[in-house]
Amino acid sequence: MMLAIGLSQYSVALLHVLNHSFFKALLFLAAGGVIHSLSDQQDIRKMGGLIKFLPFTYTVMLIGTLSLLATPWLSGFYSKDLILELAYGAYSFSGIYAYILGTITAGLTAFYSFRLISLVFLTTPNGSKSVYANTHEASWLVIIPFFLLALFSIFFGYISSDLFVGVGTDFFGNSLFINPNNISIIEAEFSLPLVIKLLPAILSLFGSSLALYLYHINPDFIISLTNSKLGQVFYTFLNGKYYFDIIYNEYIIAAGLKIGYIISKVLDRGVIELVGPYGFAASLNQTALSISKSDNRYISTYSTYIIFNALCLIFIVFAPILLDSALLFEFRLLIIYVAAAIFILFQSINININK
């Protein structure tokens, strides 16, 4: 869908949204049916052989898988393959690059999809006997959606493809605009080599066949790969999801938590609080406490207050004569502030000496 949007093929993207919604909903609903029938077991390594216990669920899940793989004449085929053909039909580096990636992805999708089918439905049962004894098909309330979604996964693409993306169709009218330079539907339909059209289907067939061979017909081959030291290392690497979670947790999450701790303790509760509201309030409280302690009921203290205020009043009165008028207000305030600070500091020292 995103590939089609990137190619400016919006009508094809909308068709694939609809096709994709049917077979993907079918696959998810079938997966939920399997999980429910196996007493909420979600580990596919503890399943197997369910084709005999859940034949209808297996049938609809196989239909959804084949439609997902863009099997010819199923719904997914009419949009998925067309998107890849439109990418190649753009005849640009980015278009061909998108076609290559999409085609390889189609093969990988076929491989993991049939790997799931093999491990869940075809191989030897690997779960407990009690779980298999209670396995049953879903109720009619689930079977009916199974059946409807399976029908749409088979026929919807065939019915609606010409309506949505047929050459010359005006179904969307003016609701969608595609730049004429990006219209490549003619090239995708009529001018591409046959091998380009068939390559996604070939890789899908190869991927599905390889998965069936490795996980159902000859599973001993996969097991034998872990007999060597290199095979064990490679299996551990794949089973550990390329160590992505370890790298992410150890080097990104841990570093983020350390940085967050430093910000919380040093900046938020340290520098910001000392410089900000906490420090400002503490400074005001300390200043008010110092000033209140300076009122010690001594005549010398009151005389100092009177002399200081008199000096300030004299300075304010005679400042225009002593200073340039342009700098009058700035210097007047600055001298008053400095004198006040010196006075408060002197009083604090005097109180400490008296104590």
C-alpha positions as CSV (number, residue, x, y, z in Angstrom):
1,M,0.0,0.0,0.0
2,M,2.7,2.4,0.9
3,L,4.7,1.4,-2.2
4,A,1.7,2.2,-4.4
5,I,1.2,5.6,-2.7
6,G,4.9,6.3,-3.2
7,L,4.4,5.6,-6.9
8,S,1.4,8.0,-7.0
9,Q,-0.8,5.1,-7.9
10,Y,-3.6,6.0,-5.5
11,S,-6.4,4.0,-7.1
12,V,-4.2,0.8,-7.0
13,A,-3.4,1.5,-3.3
14,L,-7.1,1.8,-2.5
15,L,-7.8,-1.5,-4.3
16,H,-5.0,-3.2,-2.4
17,V,-6.5,-1.8,0.9
18,L,-9.7,-3.5,0.2
19,N,-8.2,-6.8,-1.0
20,H,-5.7,-6.7,1.9
21,S,-8.5,-6.1,4.4
22,F,-10.4,-9.3,3.4
23,F,-7.6,-11.9,3.4
24,K,-5.7,-10.3,6.3
25,A,-8.9,-10.2,8.4
26,L,-9.4,-13.8,7.5
27,L,-5.9,-14.8,8.6
28,F,-6.2,-13.0,11.9
29,L,-9.6,-14.4,12.6
30,A,-8.4,-17.9,11.7
31,A,-5.3,-17.5,13.9
32,G,-7.6,-16.5,16.8
33,G,-9.7,-19.5,16.1
34,V,-6.7,-21.8,16.3
35,I,-5.4,-20.2,19.5
36,H,-8.9,-20.5,21.1
37,S,-9.3,-24.1,20.1
38,L,-5.9,-25.0,21.7
39,S,-6.8,-23.5,25.1
40,D,-5.1,-20.1,24.3
41,Q,-1.8,-21.7,23.2
42,Q,0.2,-19.2,21.1
43,D,3.5,-21.0,20.6
44,I,3.4,-22.6,17.2
45,R,6.2,-24.9,18.3
46,K,3.6,-26.6,20.5
47,M,1.1,-27.1,17.7
48,G,1.1,-29.3,14.6
49,G,-1.2,-31.8,12.9
50,L,-4.3,-29.6,13.3
51,I,-5.5,-30.3,9.8
52,K,-7.3,-33.3,11.2
53,F,-8.8,-31.4,14.1
54,L,-9.6,-28.1,12.4
55,P,-10.2,-28.9,8.7
56,F,-12.4,-25.9,8.0
57,T,-10.1,-23.4,9.8
58,Y,-7.2,-24.9,7.8
59,T,-9.1,-24.4,4.5
60,V,-9.9,-20.8,5.1
61,M,-6.5,-20.0,6.4
62,L,-4.9,-21.6,3.3
63,I,-7.2,-19.4,1.2
64,G,-6.1,-16.3,3.0
65,T,-2.5,-17.3,2.7
66,L,-2.7,-18.0,-1.0
67,S,-4.4,-14.6,-1.5
68,L,-1.7,-13.0,0.6
69,L,0.9,-14.6,-1.7
70,A,-0.8,-13.0,-4.7
71,T,-1.7,-16.4,-6.2
72,P,-3.1,-15.9,-9.7
73,W,-6.8,-15.3,-9.9
74,L,-7.2,-14.7,-6.1
75,S,-7.9,-11.2,-4.8
76,G,-4.4,-10.3,-3.8
77,F,-3.1,-11.1,-7.3
78,Y,-5.0,-8.3,-8.9
79,S,-3.5,-5.5,-6.7
80,K,-0.2,-6.9,-5.3
81,D,1.3,-7.9,-8.6
82,L,0.0,-4.8,-10.3
83,I,1.8,-2.6,-7.8
84,L,5.1,-4.3,-8.6
85,E,4.5,-4.0,-12.3
86,L,3.7,-0.3,-11.9
87,A,7.0,0.1,-10.0
88,Y,9.0,-1.4,-12.8
89,G,6.9,0.4,-15.4
90,A,8.0,3.7,-14.1
91,Y,11.3,3.0,-15.8
92,S,13.3,4.9,-13.1
93,F,16.0,3.9,-10.7
94,S,13.7,4.3,-7.7
95,G,10.9,2.3,-9.5
96,I,13.1,-0.6,-10.4
97,Y,14.7,-0.6,-6.9
98,A,11.1,-0.7,-5.4
99,Y,10.3,-3.6,-7.8
100,I,13.3,-5.6,-6.7
101,L,12.6,-5.1,-3.0
102,G,8.9,-5.8,-3.4
103,T,9.6,-9.0,-5.4
104,I,12.1,-10.3,-2.8
105,T,9.6,-9.5,-0.1
106,A,7.0,-11.5,-1.9
107,G,9.3,-14.5,-1.8
108,L,10.0,-14.0,1.9
109,T,6.3,-13.6,2.6
110,A,5.5,-16.9,0.9
111,F,8.3,-18.6,2.9
112,Y,7.1,-17.5,6.4
113,S,3.4,-18.0,5.5
114,F,3.8,-21.6,4.5
115,R,6.2,-22.1,7.4
116,L,3.3,-21.2,9.6
117,I,0.9,-23.5,7.7
118,S,3.4,-26.4,8.0
119,L,4.2,-26.0,11.7
120,V,0.5,-25.5,12.7
121,F,-1.4,-27.8,10.5
122,L,0.8,-30.3,8.7
123,T,3.6,-31.5,10.9
124,T,3.5,-34.0,13.8
125,P,1.4,-32.8,16.8
126,N,3.7,-31.3,19.4
127,G,1.2,-30.3,22.1
128,S,-0.1,-32.2,25.1
129,K,-2.7,-34.8,24.7
130,S,-5.2,-33.0,26.9
131,V,-5.1,-29.9,24.7
132,Y,-5.7,-31.9,21.5
133,A,-8.5,-33.8,23.2
134,N,-10.4,-30.6,23.7
135,T,-9.6,-29.1,20.2
136,H,-12.7,-28.2,18.2
137,E,-13.9,-26.0,15.4
138,A,-15.2,-22.5,16.1
139,S,-18.9,-21.9,16.6
140,W,-21.2,-20.8,13.8
141,L,-20.8,-17.2,14.8
142,V,-17.2,-17.4,13.7
143,I,-17.6,-19.9,10.8
144,I,-20.0,-17.5,9.0
145,P,-17.4,-14.6,9.0
146,F,-14.8,-17.2,7.9
147,F,-16.9,-18.2,5.0
148,L,-17.7,-14.6,3.9
149,L,-14.1,-13.4,4.2
150,A,-12.9,-16.5,2.2
151,L,-15.3,-15.7,-0.6
152,F,-14.1,-12.1,-0.8
153,S,-10.5,-13.2,-0.6
154,I,-11.2,-15.4,-3.7
155,F,-13.5,-13.3,-5.9
156,F,-13.3,-9.6,-4.9
157,G,-10.2,-8.8,-6.8
158,Y,-11.5,-10.4,-10.0
159,I,-14.8,-8.5,-9.7
160,S,-13.5,-5.1,-8.8
161,S,-10.1,-4.8,-10.5
162,D,-11.4,-3.4,-13.8
163,L,-13.7,-1.0,-11.9
164,F,-10.9,0.4,-9.7
165,V,-7.8,0.2,-11.8
166,G,-8.9,-0.8,-15.3
167,V,-7.4,1.1,-18.2
168,G,-9.7,4.1,-18.9
169,T,-12.0,3.6,-15.9
170,D,-13.5,6.8,-14.4
171,F,-14.7,5.2,-11.2
172,F,-13.0,7.7,-9.0
173,G,-13.7,10.6,-11.2
174,N,-12.2,13.8,-9.9
175,S,-11.8,12.5,-6.4
176,L,-8.3,11.3,-7.2
177,F,-5.7,13.2,-9.2
178,I,-2.5,11.5,-10.5
179,N,0.1,13.6,-12.2
180,P,0.2,12.6,-15.9
181,N,3.9,12.0,-15.6
182,N,3.3,9.3,-13.0
183,I,0.7,7.4,-15.0
184,S,2.3,4.1,-16.0
185,I,-0.7,1.7,-16.2
186,I,-0.3,1.3,-19.9
187,E,3.4,0.2,-19.6
188,A,2.5,-2.1,-16.7
189,E,-0.2,-3.8,-18.6
190,F,1.2,-4.1,-22.1
191,S,4.9,-3.3,-22.4
192,L,6.7,-5.2,-19.6
193,P,8.7,-8.4,-20.4
194,L,6.9,-11.6,-19.4
195,V,9.7,-12.6,-17.0
196,I,9.1,-9.3,-15.0
197,K,5.4,-10.1,-14.7
198,L,6.1,-13.7,-13.6
199,L,9.1,-13.2,-11.3
200,P,7.0,-12.3,-8.2
201,A,4.8,-15.4,-8.7
202,I,8.0,-17.6,-9.3
203,L,9.6,-16.3,-6.1
204,S,6.4,-16.8,-4.2
205,L,6.1,-20.4,-5.5
206,F,9.8,-21.0,-4.6
207,G,9.4,-19.6,-1.1
208,S,6.3,-21.6,-0.3
209,S,7.8,-24.8,-1.7
210,L,11.0,-24.3,0.2
211,A,9.1,-23.8,3.5
212,L,7.0,-26.9,2.9
213,Y,10.2,-28.9,2.2
214,L,12.2,-27.6,5.2
215,Y,9.4,-27.8,7.8
216,H,7.2,-30.6,6.6
217,I,8.8,-33.0,4.1
218,N,12.4,-32.9,5.5
219,P,12.6,-31.2,8.9
220,D,15.7,-33.1,9.8
221,F,17.7,-30.8,7.5
222,I,16.9,-27.8,9.6
223,I,17.7,-29.7,12.8
224,S,21.0,-31.0,11.3
225,L,22.2,-27.4,10.7
226,T,22.6,-26.9,14.4
227,N,24.9,-29.8,14.8
228,S,27.9,-27.6,14.1
229,K,29.3,-24.8,16.1
230,L,28.7,-22.3,13.3
231,G,25.1,-23.5,12.9
232,Q,24.4,-23.1,16.6
233,V,25.8,-19.5,16.6
234,F,23.7,-18.7,13.5
235,Y,20.6,-20.3,15.0
236,T,21.1,-18.3,18.3
237,F,21.5,-15.1,16.2
238,L,18.3,-15.7,14.4
239,N,16.4,-17.0,17.4
240,G,17.5,-13.9,19.3
241,K,16.0,-11.6,16.6
242,Y,19.4,-10.4,15.4
243,Y,20.1,-9.3,19.0
244,F,18.0,-6.2,18.2
245,D,16.3,-6.1,21.6
246,I,19.6,-6.6,23.4
247,I,21.2,-3.7,21.5
248,Y,18.2,-1.5,21.9
249,N,17.8,-2.2,25.7
250,E,21.5,-2.1,26.6
251,Y,22.7,0.8,24.5
252,I,19.6,3.0,23.8
253,I,17.1,2.4,26.6
254,A,19.8,2.2,29.3
255,A,21.6,5.3,28.0
256,G,18.3,7.2,27.9
257,L,17.5,6.2,31.5
258,K,20.9,7.4,32.6
259,I,20.5,10.7,30.9
260,G,17.0,11.1,32.3
261,Y,18.3,10.3,35.8
262,I,21.0,13.0,35.4
263,I,18.5,15.5,34.1
264,S,16.1,14.8,36.9
265,K,18.6,14.8,39.7
266,V,21.2,17.4,38.6
267,L,19.2,19.8,36.4
268,D,15.5,19.6,37.5
269,R,16.2,19.1,41.3
270,G,19.6,20.7,41.3
271,V,20.5,23.7,39.1
272,I,17.0,24.6,38.0
273,E,15.6,24.6,41.6
274,L,18.6,26.4,43.1
275,V,18.6,29.1,40.4
276,G,14.8,29.0,39.9
277,P,11.9,29.3,42.4
278,Y,13.5,27.4,45.3
279,G,16.7,29.3,45.2
280,F,15.0,32.7,44.7
281,A,12.6,32.0,47.6
282,A,15.4,30.9,49.8
283,S,17.4,34.0,49.0
284,L,14.4,36.3,49.8
285,N,13.8,34.4,53.1
286,Q,17.5,34.7,54.0
287,T,17.6,38.4,53.1
288,A,14.4,39.1,55.1
289,L,15.8,37.2,58.1
290,S,19.1,39.2,57.9
291,I,17.2,42.5,57.7
292,S,15.0,41.5,60.6
293,K,18.0,40.6,62.7
294,S,19.6,43.9,62.0
295,D,16.8,45.6,64.0
296,N,18.6,45.2,67.4
297,R,17.3,48.3,69.1
298,Y,20.7,50.0,69.3
299,I,20.9,53.8,68.7
300,S,24.0,53.3,66.5
301,T,22.0,51.0,64.2
302,Y,19.2,53.5,63.8
303,S,21.8,56.3,63.2
304,T,23.3,54.2,60.4
305,Y,19.8,53.8,58.8
306,I,19.2,57.6,59.0
307,I,22.7,58.4,57.5
308,F,22.2,55.9,54.7
309,N,18.8,57.2,53.8
310,A,20.1,60.8,53.9
311,L,23.0,59.9,51.6
312,C,20.5,58.3,49.1
313,L,18.2,61.3,49.2
314,I,21.2,63.7,48.6
315,F,22.4,61.6,45.7
316,I,18.9,61.5,44.1
317,V,18.6,65.3,44.5
318,F,22.0,66.2,43.2
319,A,22.5,63.4,40.7
320,P,21.6,65.6,37.6
321,I,24.5,67.9,38.5
322,L,27.0,65.1,39.2
323,L,26.1,62.8,36.3
324,D,25.4,63.1,32.6
325,S,21.6,63.4,32.1
326,A,21.6,60.6,29.4
327,L,23.0,58.1,31.9
328,L,21.2,59.6,34.9
329,F,18.6,56.9,35.5
330,E,20.9,54.0,34.9
331,F,23.7,55.2,37.2
332,R,21.4,56.4,39.9
333,L,19.7,53.0,40.2
334,L,23.0,51.2,40.0
335,I,24.6,53.2,42.8
336,I,21.5,52.8,45.0
337,Y,21.5,49.0,44.5
338,V,25.2,48.6,45.2
339,A,25.0,50.8,48.3
340,A,22.0,48.8,49.5
341,A,23.8,45.5,48.9
342,I,26.9,46.8,50.8
343,F,24.8,48.0,53.6
344,I,23.0,44.6,54.0
345,L,26.3,42.7,53.8
346,F,27.8,45.0,56.4
347,Q,24.9,44.5,58.7
348,S,25.0,40.8,58.4
349,I,28.7,40.8,59.3
350,N,28.0,43.1,62.2
351,I,25.3,40.8,63.5
352,N,27.6,37.7,63.3
353,I,30.4,39.6,65.2
354,N,28.0,40.6,67.9
355,K,26.9,37.0,68.3
